């Protein structure tokens, strides 16, 4: 992985985190703590690096697409579980 790719992922993650930063200032009831930003940055950065790795290393377009979809769903699953415990509630409802 080149330093250029890491910088691109870093920049995209920083741009994404501008959304909750502005939310803190302009949306009442939206109050992320500094640790929320650190955790979100870490999750987004690792996800971005994983997607970059898959895009560069996988040759088959179908495998590449499925791997990226899996990474995104894994990220969303972890995010929603940590945010509201949605997955635990769904599993509890099913069982």
MIVEX-366563 format. One record per atom (N, C-alpha, C, O, CB): residue in three letters; y, x, z. Coordinates in pm, 1 decimal, m for minus. Atoms other than C-alpha are relative to their C-alpha. Glycine has a CB too. Layout:
N
{pt 'Ala', {Y, X, Z}}
...
***
This chain:
95
{pt 'Unk', {m117.4, 85.4, 0.0}}
{pt 'Unk', {0.0, 0.0, 0.0}}
{pt 'Unk', {123.0, 89.4, 0.0}}
{pt 'Unk', {134.9, 183.1, 78.9}}
{pt 'Unk', {0.2, m96.8, 122.4}}
{pt 'Unk', {m120.8, m80.6, 9.5}}
{pt 'Unk', {331.7, 139.0, m97.6}}
{pt 'Unk', {105.8, m50.4, 97.9}}
{pt 'Unk', {104.4, m165.3, 142.0}}
{pt 'Unk', {54.6, m1.8, m143.5}}
{pt 'Unk', {m109.4, 34.5, m90.8}}
{pt 'Unk', {637.0, 144.1, 122.5}}
{pt 'Unk', {87.7, m108.3, m61.8}}
{pt 'Unk', {148.1, m187.9, 10.1}}
{pt 'Unk', {84.3, 124.8, 33.7}}
{pt 'Unk', {m79.8, 101.7, 68.9}}
{pt 'Unk', {811.9, m69.2, m141.1}}
{pt 'Unk', {m55.0, m139.9, 28.9}}
{pt 'Unk', {21.7, m232.6, 54.9}}
{pt 'Unk', {2.0, 26.6, m152.4}}
{pt 'Unk', {60.2, 130.9, m27.4}}
{pt 'Unk', {564.2, m355.2, m89.3}}
{pt 'Unk', {25.4, m43.5, 144.1}}
{pt 'Unk', {51.7, m160.9, 170.3}}
{pt 'Unk', {m151.0, 3.8, m27.7}}
{pt 'Unk', {m25.7, 31.7, m140.0}}
{pt 'Unk', {607.5, m335.9, 287.7}}
{pt 'Unk', {144.5, m46.2, 17.6}}
{pt 'Unk', {171.4, m141.0, 91.5}}
{pt 'Unk', {m29.1, 122.2, 89.7}}
{pt 'Unk', {m141.2, 39.7, m9.0}}
{pt 'Unk', {986.0, m354.3, 246.0}}
{pt 'Unk', {22.6, m138.6, m57.8}}
{pt 'Unk', {101.9, m216.0, m4.3}}
{pt 'Unk', {88.6, 101.1, m72.4}}
{pt 'Unk', {m14.6, 132.3, 60.8}}
{pt 'Unk', {954.1, m657.4, 18.3}}
{pt 'Unk', {m51.8, m107.7, 95.4}}
{pt 'Unk', {14.5, m209.3, 116.3}}
{pt 'Unk', {m75.4, m6.7, m135.3}}
{pt 'Unk', {55.2, 96.5, m96.0}}
{pt 'Unk', {729.2, m839.7, 267.4}}
{pt 'Unk', {94.2, m14.0, 119.0}}
{pt 'Unk', {120.3, m125.5, 164.1}}
{pt 'Unk', {m141.4, 43.7, 47.7}}
{pt 'Unk', {m94.0, 1.6, m112.0}}
{pt 'Unk', {968.3, m744.9, 549.2}}
{pt 'Unk', {123.2, m83.6, m34.0}}
{pt 'Unk', {166.7, m166.0, 46.4}}
{pt 'Unk', {41.7, 143.3, 37.3}}
{pt 'Unk', {m118.9, 74.2, 42.2}}
{pt 'Unk', {1266.4, m881.3, 353.9}}
{pt 'Unk', {m25.5, m148.8, m13.8}}
{pt 'Unk', {57.4, m230.0, 27.1}}
{pt 'Unk', {50.6, 54.1, m130.6}}
{pt 'Unk', {32.8, 141.9, 17.0}}
{pt 'Unk', {1093.7, m1208.7, 265.7}}
{pt 'Unk', {m17.6, m66.4, 136.1}}
{pt 'Unk', {29.0, m178.4, 157.6}}
{pt 'Unk', {m128.2, m16.8, m85.1}}
{pt 'Unk', {20.1, 56.1, m134.1}}
{pt 'Unk', {988.8, m1262.0, 627.4}}
{pt 'Unk', {134.5, m18.3, 70.0}}
{pt 'Unk', {156.7, m120.2, 135.4}}
{pt 'Unk', {m92.7, 91.2, 84.5}}
{pt 'Unk', {m133.0, 12.8, m61.5}}
{pt 'Unk', {1344.6, m1197.1, 746.0}}
{pt 'Unk', {76.3, m118.5, m58.9}}
{pt 'Unk', {144.0, m190.9, 14.1}}
{pt 'Unk', {81.1, 129.7, m19.4}}
{pt 'Unk', {m66.4, 114.7, 62.1}}
{pt 'Unk', {1476.9, m1450.4, 493.9}}
{pt 'Unk', {m58.5, m131.3, 50.1}}
{pt 'Unk', {15.2, m226.6, 75.1}}
{pt 'Unk', {m11.7, 7.7, m152.3}}
{pt 'Unk', {63.9, 121.3, m50.9}}
{pt 'Unk', {1222.8, m1708.5, 609.6}}
{pt 'Unk', {47.6, m29.4, 142.1}}
{pt 'Unk', {70.3, m145.0, 177.7}}
{pt 'Unk', {m153.7, 14.0, m3.4}}
{pt 'Unk', {m39.8, 20.3, m139.2}}
{pt 'Unk', {1325.1, m1653.4, 971.8}}
{pt 'Unk', {147.7, m35.9, 15.6}}
{pt 'Unk', {192.5, m68.6, 125.5}}
{pt 'Unk', {m29.9, 124.1, 79.6}}
{pt 'Unk', {m137.2, 49.2, m6.9}}
{pt 'Unk', {1685.4, m1732.5, 884.7}}
{pt 'Unk', {4.1, m150.9, 19.9}}
{pt 'Unk', {99.6, m203.9, 76.6}}
{pt 'Unk', {76.2, 37.9, m126.4}}
{pt 'Unk', {4.9, 146.4, m14.7}}
{pt 'Unk', {1581.2, m2098.7, 872.8}}
{pt 'Unk', {m0.4, m39.5, 147.3}}
{pt 'Unk', {85.3, m117.6, 188.7}}
{pt 'Unk', {m124.7, m57.7, m70.5}}
{pt 'Unk', {m6.9, 38.4, m141.6}}
{pt 'Unk', {1493.2, m2124.8, 1243.8}}
{pt 'Unk', {120.6, 58.4, 72.7}}
{pt 'Unk', {166.2, 1.2, 171.7}}
{pt 'Unk', {m125.8, 43.2, 70.6}}
{pt 'Unk', {m119.6, m55.4, m62.5}}
{pt 'Unk', {1785.7, m1898.4, 1331.5}}
{pt 'Unk', {117.6, m94.9, m16.4}}
{pt 'Unk', {189.7, m122.3, 79.5}}
{pt 'Unk', {33.6, 137.1, m59.8}}
{pt 'Unk', {m106.4, 97.8, 21.1}}
{pt 'Unk', {2029.3, m2141.6, 1171.9}}
{pt 'Unk', {m31.4, m131.2, 71.3}}
{pt 'Unk', {59.4, m201.5, 115.5}}
{pt 'Unk', {20.5, m25.1, m149.8}}
{pt 'Unk', {38.6, 119.4, m74.8}}
{pt 'Unk', {1830.1, m2424.9, 1329.1}}
{pt 'Unk', {42.1, 8.7, 145.4}}
{pt 'Unk', {82.7, m90.9, 205.2}}
{pt 'Unk', {m149.7, m21.5, m8.6}}
{pt 'Unk', {m44.0, m18.6, m138.5}}
{pt 'Unk', {1906.3, m2277.6, 1669.7}}
{pt 'Unk', {147.9, m30.5, 16.6}}
{pt 'Unk', {189.7, m83.1, 119.8}}
{pt 'Unk', {m28.6, 142.2, 45.7}}
{pt 'Unk', {m144.5, 18.7, m10.4}}
{pt 'Unk', {2277.5, m2294.1, 1595.8}}
{pt 'Unk', {45.5, m140.9, m34.4}}
{pt 'Unk', {140.9, m191.0, 25.2}}
{pt 'Unk', {69.7, 97.3, m89.1}}
{pt 'Unk', {m53.0, 124.6, 55.2}}
{pt 'Unk', {2309.8, m2623.8, 1411.6}}
{pt 'Unk', {m81.8, m125.1, 28.5}}
{pt 'Unk', {m33.3, m235.5, 4.0}}
{pt 'Unk', {13.6, 14.3, m144.7}}
{pt 'Unk', {84.6, 116.2, m24.4}}
{pt 'Unk', {2020.8, m2852.1, 1515.3}}
{pt 'Unk', {m18.0, m15.8, 150.4}}
{pt 'Unk', {m69.5, 73.3, 218.0}}
{pt 'Unk', {m137.9, 14.2, m71.8}}
{pt 'Unk', {12.2, 24.1, m143.3}}
{pt 'Unk', {2033.4, m3005.6, 1859.5}}
{pt 'Unk', {m146.8, m17.2, 37.2}}
{pt 'Unk', {m220.4, m89.9, m29.6}}
{pt 'Unk', {81.6, m124.3, 42.0}}
{pt 'Unk', {137.9, 7.7, m44.8}}
{pt 'Unk', {1706.9, m2964.1, 2047.3}}
{pt 'Unk', {m89.6, 107.1, m59.8}}
{pt 'Unk', {m204.9, 120.9, m19.0}}
{pt 'Unk', {m55.1, m133.7, m32.2}}
{pt 'Unk', {76.3, m107.7, 62.5}}
{pt 'Unk', {1591.4, m2674.6, 1830.5}}
{pt 'Unk', {37.7, 126.4, 73.9}}
{pt 'Unk', {147.6, 178.7, 55.2}}
{pt 'Unk', {28.8, 12.0, m155.4}}
{pt 'Unk', {m35.5, m116.6, m80.1}}
{pt 'Unk', {1576.9, m2382.5, 2066.8}}
{pt 'Unk', {m116.6, 99.1, 5.4}}
{pt 'Unk', {m199.2, 95.2, 96.6}}
{pt 'Unk', {40.5, m43.0, 142.2}}
{pt 'Unk', {97.8, m108.4, 0.3}}
{pt 'Unk', {1357.8, m2087.8, 1974.1}}
{pt 'Unk', {51.8, 111.4, 90.5}}
{pt 'Unk', {170.1, 145.5, 88.1}}
{pt 'Unk', {m26.2, 52.9, m145.2}}
{pt 'Unk', {m34.9, m115.8, m82.4}}
{pt 'Unk', {1354.9, m1805.6, 2225.6}}
{pt 'Unk', {m15.8, 127.0, m84.3}}
{pt 'Unk', {m75.7, 122.7, m191.7}}
{pt 'Unk', {m89.4, 6.7, 128.8}}
{pt 'Unk', {21.2, m126.1, 73.2}}
{pt 'Unk', {1370.5, m1440.9, 2115.6}}
{pt 'Unk', {m147.7, 32.6, m20.2}}
{pt 'Unk', {m184.9, 87.4, m123.9}}
{pt 'Unk', {67.0, 114.6, 73.9}}
{pt 'Unk', {142.8, m26.9, 15.5}}
{pt 'Unk', {995.3, m1414.4, 2177.6}}
{pt 'Unk', {m62.3, m88.0, m107.8}}
{pt 'Unk', {m158.0, m46.4, m173.0}}
{pt 'Unk', {m72.2, m21.3, 132.5}}
{pt 'Unk', {46.7, 85.5, 109.3}}
{pt 'Unk', {938.2, m1707.7, 1940.8}}
{pt 'Unk', {25.7, 67.6, m133.9}}
{pt 'Unk', {m59.0, 64.6, m223.2}}
{pt 'Unk', {69.3, m137.9, 4.8}}
{pt 'Unk', {m32.3, m70.1, 123.8}}
{pt 'Unk', {1113.8, m1509.0, 1669.8}}
{pt 'Unk', {m89.0, 122.6, m19.7}}
{pt 'Unk', {m133.2, 150.5, m131.1}}
{pt 'Unk', {146.8, 41.4, m0.3}}
{pt 'Unk', {87.2, m118.6, 9.8}}
{pt 'Unk', {912.0, m1195.7, 1747.6}}
{pt 'Unk', {m140.4, m42.0, m42.2}}
{pt 'Unk', {m200.1, 18.7, m131.1}}
{pt 'Unk', {m5.2, 76.7, 135.7}}
{pt 'Unk', {134.6, 45.9, 32.6}}
{pt 'Unk', {585.1, m1387.3, 1736.9}}
{pt 'Unk', {m7.3, m53.6, m142.6}}
{pt 'Unk', {m101.6, m23.4, m215.7}}
{pt 'Unk', {m44.7, m107.6, 98.8}}
{pt 'Unk', {m2.2, 53.2, 136.3}}
{pt 'Unk', {678.6, m1573.0, 1418.6}}
{pt 'Unk', {9.8, 112.7, m100.9}}
{pt 'Unk', {m56.3, 109.5, m204.6}}
{pt 'Unk', {116.8, m97.7, m18.4}}
{pt 'Unk', {m11.6, m113.6, 90.5}}
{pt 'Unk', {783.0, m1246.0, 1257.2}}
{pt 'Unk', {m134.7, 69.8, m15.3}}
{pt 'Unk', {m175.7, 101.7, m126.9}}
{pt 'Unk', {106.1, 98.8, 50.7}}
{pt 'Unk', {129.0, m68.7, 6.0}}
{pt 'Unk', {450.5, m1083.5, 1347.2}}
{pt 'Unk', {m101.4, m79.0, m81.7}}
{pt 'Unk', {m171.9, m22.6, m165.4}}
{pt 'Unk', {m53.9, 23.9, 141.0}}
{pt 'Unk', {95.4, 82.7, 75.0}}
{pt 'Unk', {246.5, m1375.8, 1214.8}}
{pt 'Unk', {32.0, m2.0, m149.2}}
{pt 'Unk', {m57.2, 13.8, m232.6}}
{pt 'Unk', {m0.4, m142.8, 54.6}}
{pt 'Unk', {m39.4, 4.6, 141.0}}
{pt 'Unk', {444.5, m1401.8, 891.8}}
{pt 'Unk', {m18.4, 135.4, m67.6}}
{pt 'Unk', {m60.7, 141.8, m183.0}}
{pt 'Unk', {145.5, m45.3, m12.8}}
{pt 'Unk', {11.5, m133.7, 57.3}}
{pt 'Unk', {446.0, m1024.8, 837.7}}
{pt 'Unk', {m145.9, 34.6, m28.5}}
{pt 'Unk', {m177.2, 86.4, m135.7}}
{pt 'Unk', {61.7, 104.0, 94.1}}
{pt 'Unk', {142.6, m27.4, 20.9}}
{pt 'Unk', {68.9, m990.7, 882.4}}
{pt 'Unk', {m53.6, m86.7, m113.3}}
{pt 'Unk', {m131.8, m39.3, m195.8}}
{pt 'Unk', {m80.6, m25.2, 129.9}}
{pt 'Unk', {43.1, 87.8, 108.1}}
{pt 'Unk', {13.0, m1290.5, 656.1}}
{pt 'Unk', {49.6, 51.2, m134.7}}
{pt 'Unk', {m25.2, 51.7, m232.5}}
{pt 'Unk', {49.9, m142.7, 24.0}}
{pt 'Unk', {m54.5, m54.5, 124.7}}
{pt 'Unk', {241.9, m1142.1, 391.5}}
{pt 'Unk', {m71.9, 126.3, m44.0}}
{pt 'Unk', {m99.4, 143.8, m162.7}}
{pt 'Unk', {147.7, 28.8, 15.9}}
{pt 'Unk', {73.9, m121.6, 33.9}}
{pt 'Unk', {65.6, m806.5, 407.4}}
{pt 'Unk', {m140.7, m33.1, m48.3}}
{pt 'Unk', {m190.7, 30.2, m141.3}}
{pt 'Unk', {m6.7, 93.9, 120.8}}
{pt 'Unk', {134.3, 39.6, 42.9}}
{pt 'Unk', {m273.5, m977.4, 378.2}}
{pt 'Unk', {2.9, m57.5, m141.5}}
{pt 'Unk', {m83.9, m26.3, m223.1}}
{pt 'Unk', {m59.6, m102.9, 97.8}}
{pt 'Unk', {m12.0, 56.4, 134.7}}
{pt 'Unk', {m160.7, m1173.8, 73.2}}
{pt 'Unk', {28.6, 111.1, m101.7}}
{pt 'Unk', {m28.7, 112.0, m210.6}}
{pt 'Unk', {112.0, m107.4, m4.4}}
{pt 'Unk', {m29.2, m111.8, 89.2}}
{pt 'Unk', {m15.2, m858.4, m82.3}}
{pt 'Unk', {m125.9, 82.2, m27.1}}
{pt 'Unk', {m149.9, 123.3, m140.7}}
{pt 'Unk', {109.7, 89.2, 60.1}}
{pt 'Unk', {124.7, m75.3, 15.8}}
{pt 'Unk', {m345.4, m677.1, m22.4}}
{pt 'Unk', {m94.1, m70.8, m96.1}}
{pt 'Unk', {m150.6, m8.1, m185.8}}
{pt 'Unk', {m68.6, 19.8, 135.7}}
{pt 'Unk', {89.5, 77.3, 86.0}}
{pt 'Unk', {m546.1, m956.3, m185.9}}
{pt 'Unk', {48.8, 2.1, m144.6}}
{pt 'Unk', {m30.5, 20.1, m236.9}}
{pt 'Unk', {m11.1, m144.9, 50.2}}
{pt 'Unk', {m54.9, 4.1, 136.4}}
{pt 'Unk', {m314.2, m976.3, m486.1}}
{pt 'Unk', {m19.6, 134.3, m70.6}}
{pt 'Unk', {m45.9, 138.1, m190.8}}
{pt 'Unk', {150.2, m36.8, 3.2}}
{pt 'Unk', {14.6, m131.5, 62.4}}
{pt 'Unk', {m335.7, m600.4, m544.3}}
{pt 'Unk', {m145.8, 40.6, m20.4}}
{pt 'Unk', {m176.8, 106.4, m119.7}}
{pt 'Unk', {69.5, 104.1, 84.0}}
{pt 'Unk', {136.4, m52.9, 2.2}}
{pt 'Unk', {m707.8, m543.9, m476.7}}
{pt 'Unk', {m101.2, m87.6, m72.2}}
{pt 'Unk', {m196.6, m35.2, m129.7}}
{pt 'Unk', {m46.3, 21.4, 138.7}}
{pt 'Unk', {97.3, 88.6, 64.2}}
{pt 'Unk', {m888.8, m850.0, m612.2}}
{pt 'Unk', {28.5, m4.1, m149.8}}
{pt 'Unk', {143.6, m17.8, m191.5}}
{pt 'Unk', {5.1, m143.5, 61.5}}
{pt 'Unk', {m15.2, 1.6, 145.1}}
{pt 'Unk', {m950.0, m843.9, m987.3}}
{pt 'Unk', {m19.4, m139.8, m59.2}}
{pt 'Unk', {54.7, m180.4, m148.7}}
{pt 'Unk', {m98.5, 96.3, m63.0}}
{pt 'Unk', {31.9, 131.9, 51.4}}
{pt 'Unk', {m1099.8, m1188.0, m1048.4}}
{pt 'Unk', {107.7, m100.2, 43.6}}
{pt 'Unk', {132.3, m115.7, 163.2}}
{pt 'Unk', {m139.9, m44.9, 48.5}}
{pt 'Unk', {m107.2, 94.5, m36.0}}
{pt 'Unk', {m820.5, m1450.8, m1064.9}}
{pt 'Unk', {m47.2, m113.7, 90.8}}
{pt 'Unk', {27.8, m158.8, 177.4}}
{pt 'Unk', {60.3, m58.8, m125.6}}
{pt 'Unk', {51.3, 107.8, m84.5}}
{pt 'Unk', {m1042.2, m1718.6, m908.7}}
{pt 'Unk', {m17.4, 47.9, 143.5}}
{pt 'Unk', {21.2, m21.2, 237.8}}
{pt 'Unk', {m133.6, m52.8, m54.8}}
{pt 'Unk', {17.8, m56.5, m134.7}}
{pt 'Unk', {m1135.1, m1496.4, m614.6}}
{pt 'Unk', {134.9, 26.3, 65.0}}
{pt 'Unk', {153.2, 2.2, 184.3}}
{pt 'Unk', {m82.2, 130.4, m5.7}}
{pt 'Unk', {m133.8, m28.1, m51.3}}
{pt 'Unk', {m773.2, m1392.7, m577.0}}
{pt 'Unk', {66.9, m128.1, 51.1}}
{pt 'Unk', {124.0, m130.6, 160.2}}
{pt 'Unk', {86.4, 65.5, m109.3}}
{pt 'Unk', {m61.3, 127.3, m36.6}}
{pt 'Unk', {m653.1, m1753.0, m569.4}}
{pt 'Unk', {m65.0, m58.8, 124.9}}
{pt 'Unk', {4.1, m104.6, 215.9}}
{pt 'Unk', {m10.1, m99.0, m115.9}}
{pt 'Unk', {69.8, 54.8, m115.9}}
{pt 'Unk', {m920.9, m1865.2, m324.7}}
{pt 'Unk', {30.4, 79.6, 126.6}}
{pt 'Unk', {45.0, 21.5, 234.2}}
{pt 'Unk', {m150.3, m2.0, m25.3}}
{pt 'Unk', {m30.1, m83.1, m117.0}}
{pt 'Unk', {m850.9, m1571.4, m93.0}}
{pt 'Unk', {141.5, m26.9, 51.1}}
{pt 'Unk', {162.8, m34.6, 172.1}}
{pt 'Unk', {m16.3, 149.3, m34.6}}
{pt 'Unk', {m137.7, 29.6, m41.3}}
{pt 'Unk', {m475.5, m1642.2, m90.9}}
{pt 'Unk', {6.8, m137.6, 65.3}}
{pt 'Unk', {74.2, m154.2, 166.9}}
{pt 'Unk', {96.5, 6.9, m121.2}}
{pt 'Unk', {2.7, 133.6, m59.3}}
{pt 'Unk', {m540.1, m2011.9, m23.0}}
{pt 'Unk', {m61.6, 5.4, 139.6}}
{pt 'Unk', {m11.4, m58.3, 232.2}}
{pt 'Unk', {m79.0, m97.9, m89.8}}
{pt 'Unk', {63.3, m13.9, m130.6}}
{pt 'Unk', {m773.2, m1916.9, 262.6}}
{pt 'Unk', {95.7, 63.0, 100.8}}
{pt 'Unk', {104.8, 16.8, 214.5}}
{pt 'Unk', {m127.4, 83.9, m11.4}}
{pt 'Unk', {m94.6, m66.9, m90.3}}
{pt 'Unk', {m512.1, m1682.7, 413.4}}
{pt 'Unk', {110.5, m96.1, 42.0}}
{pt 'Unk', {147.4, m100.5, 159.4}}
{pt 'Unk', {60.9, 124.9, m67.4}}
{pt 'Unk', {m107.5, 94.8, m31.3}}
{pt 'Unk', {m241.2, m1950.4, 392.1}}
{pt 'Unk', {m50.4, m108.7, 94.5}}
{pt 'Unk', {18.3, m142.9, 190.8}}
{pt 'Unk', {55.8, m63.3, m129.3}}
{pt 'Unk', {53.6, 103.1, m88.8}}
{pt 'Unk', {m464.5, m2217.5, 549.5}}
{pt 'Unk', {m31.9, 56.1, 138.0}}
{pt 'Unk', {m13.3, m12.7, 238.3}}
{pt 'Unk', {m125.2, m62.3, m60.9}}
{pt 'Unk', {25.0, m63.9, m128.4}}
{pt 'Unk', {m568.7, m1974.7, 822.3}}
{pt 'Unk', {130.8, 15.1, 77.5}}
{pt 'Unk', {137.0, m14.7, 196.7}}
{pt 'Unk', {m67.4, 137.3, m19.7}}
{pt 'Unk', {m131.9, m12.1, m62.8}}
{pt 'Unk', {m202.2, m1901.4, 894.4}}
{pt 'Unk', {49.2, m134.9, 51.1}}
{pt 'Unk', {93.1, m146.1, 165.5}}
{pt 'Unk', {101.2, 58.6, m99.1}}
{pt 'Unk', {m47.7, 132.5, m40.0}}
{pt 'Unk', {m112.5, m2271.3, 900.4}}
{pt 'Unk', {m82.1, m56.9, 115.1}}
{pt 'Unk', {m27.2, m122.7, 203.4}}
{pt 'Unk', {m4.2, m95.7, m118.8}}
{pt 'Unk', {84.9, 47.6, m108.4}}
{pt 'Unk', {m409.4, m2351.3, 1123.9}}
{pt 'Unk', {35.5, 64.6, 132.6}}
{pt 'Unk', {44.8, m3.1, 235.0}}
{pt 'Unk', {m144.9, 26.0, m32.3}}
{pt 'Unk', {m38.5, m71.2, m122.3}}
{pt 'Unk', {m315.8, m2084.0, 1376.9}}
{pt 'Unk', {137.7, m46.0, 46.4}}
{pt 'Unk', {159.3, m68.3, 165.5}}
{pt 'Unk', {m0.5, 153.0, m22.9}}
{pt 'Unk', {m136.6, 41.2, m34.4}}
{pt 'Unk', {51.3, m2185.3, 1363.5}}
{pt 'Unk', {0.9, m138.6, 65.3}}
{pt 'Unk', {63.8, m158.0, 169.3}}
{pt 'Unk', {89.2, m0.2, m125.8}}
{pt 'Unk', {m0.8, 135.1, m56.5}}
{pt 'Unk', {m16.7, m2554.8, 1424.2}}
{pt 'Unk', {m74.2, m5.3, 132.6}}
{pt 'Unk', {m34.9, m79.7, 222.4}}
{pt 'Unk', {m62.0, m98.8, m98.0}}
{pt 'Unk', {71.6, m1.4, m128.0}}
{pt 'Unk', {m268.9, m2481.1, 1698.2}}
{pt 'Unk', {89.4, 54.1, 110.8}}
{pt 'Unk', {93.2, m1.6, 220.5}}
{pt 'Unk', {m128.3, 84.4, m10.5}}
{pt 'Unk', {m88.0, m57.5, m100.9}}
{pt 'Unk', {m20.4, m2262.4, 1881.8}}
{pt 'Unk', {121.7, m88.2, 27.5}}
{pt 'Unk', {172.3, m91.2, 139.7}}
{pt 'Unk', {45.2, 137.7, m43.6}}
{pt 'Unk', {m119.4, 83.1, m16.7}}
{pt 'Unk', {267.2, m2504.8, 1824.6}}
{pt 'Unk', {m29.8, m127.2, 78.6}}
{pt 'Unk', {40.5, m159.0, 174.5}}
{pt 'Unk', {58.2, m36.0, m135.9}}
{pt 'Unk', {23.0, 130.4, m61.8}}
{pt 'Unk', {111.2, m2834.8, 1925.0}}
{pt 'Unk', {m145.0, m26.1, 37.0}}
{pt 'Unk', {m176.0, m133.1, 89.4}}
{pt 'Unk', {46.6, m107.1, m91.6}}
{pt 'Unk', {140.9, 21.7, m31.4}}
{pt 'Unk', {m262.8, m2789.8, 1968.2}}
{pt 'Unk', {m65.0, m103.4, m88.9}}
{pt 'Unk', {m156.9, m173.1, m45.8}}
{pt 'Unk', {m14.7, m41.2, 142.6}}
{pt 'Unk', {46.3, 105.3, 90.0}}
{pt 'Unk', {m327.7, m3009.9, 1664.8}}
{pt 'Unk', {m148.7, 13.2, m32.8}}
{pt 'Unk', {m220.2, m86.9, m36.9}}
{pt 'Unk', {81.1, 2.1, m128.1}}
{pt 'Unk', {139.8, m17.9, 39.2}}
{pt 'Unk', {m661.8, m2859.2, 1570.0}}
{pt 'Unk', {m92.2, m35.7, 116.0}}
{pt 'Unk', {m196.6, m97.6, 95.3}}
{pt 'Unk', {m25.5, 145.0, m46.2}}
{pt 'Unk', {80.5, 35.8, m117.3}}
{pt 'Unk', {m797.1, m2892.3, 1924.4}}
{pt 'Unk', {m6.8, m150.9, 17.1}}
{pt 'Unk', {m111.3, m205.2, 53.0}}
{pt 'Unk', {57.4, 64.5, 126.7}}
{pt 'Unk', {m2.3, 146.2, m11.5}}
{pt 'Unk', {m690.8, m3256.6, 1927.4}}
{pt 'Unk', {m88.8, m65.2, m104.8}}
{pt 'Unk', {m159.0, m162.0, m75.5}}
{pt 'Unk', {143.0, m52.3, m13.2}}
{pt 'Unk', {83.6, 56.2, 107.5}}
{pt 'Unk', {m860.5, m3325.7, 1593.5}}
{pt 'Unk', {m146.7, 21.4, 32.8}}
{pt 'Unk', {m227.5, m70.4, 18.8}}
{pt 'Unk', {34.4, 64.5, m137.1}}
{pt 'Unk', {140.7, m27.6, m34.1}}
{pt 'Unk', {m1182.8, m3157.0, 1703.6}}
{pt 'Unk', {m41.9, m86.1, 118.9}}
{pt 'Unk', {m153.0, m139.0, 119.6}}
{pt 'Unk', {m21.1, 151.5, 32.3}}
{pt 'Unk', {30.2, 85.3, m113.8}}
{pt 'Unk', {m1170.2, m3343.3, 2035.0}}
{pt 'Unk', {m18.0, m145.6, m41.1}}
{pt 'Unk', {m102.2, m216.2, 14.4}}
{pt 'Unk', {109.5, 11.1, 103.6}}
{pt 'Unk', {11.7, 136.8, 48.6}}
{pt 'Unk', {m1120.9, m3670.4, 1848.2}}
{pt 'Unk', {m132.1, m21.9, m73.6}}
{pt 'Unk', {m196.5, m125.6, m58.1}}
{pt 'Unk', {117.2, m33.6, m91.5}}
{pt 'Unk', {123.9, 10.0, 77.7}}
{pt 'Unk', {m1416.4, m3603.0, 1616.7}}
{pt 'Unk', {m120.7, 3.9, 91.1}}
{pt 'Unk', {m215.6, m72.6, 73.1}}
{pt 'Unk', {m8.6, 112.7, m103.3}}
{pt 'Unk', {115.0, m13.1, m88.7}}
{pt 'Unk', {m1648.9, m3497.6, 1893.9}}
{pt 'Unk', {5.3, m107.6, 105.9}}
{pt 'Unk', {m83.0, m114.4, 191.4}}
{pt 'Unk', {m4.5, 139.4, 64.9}}
***
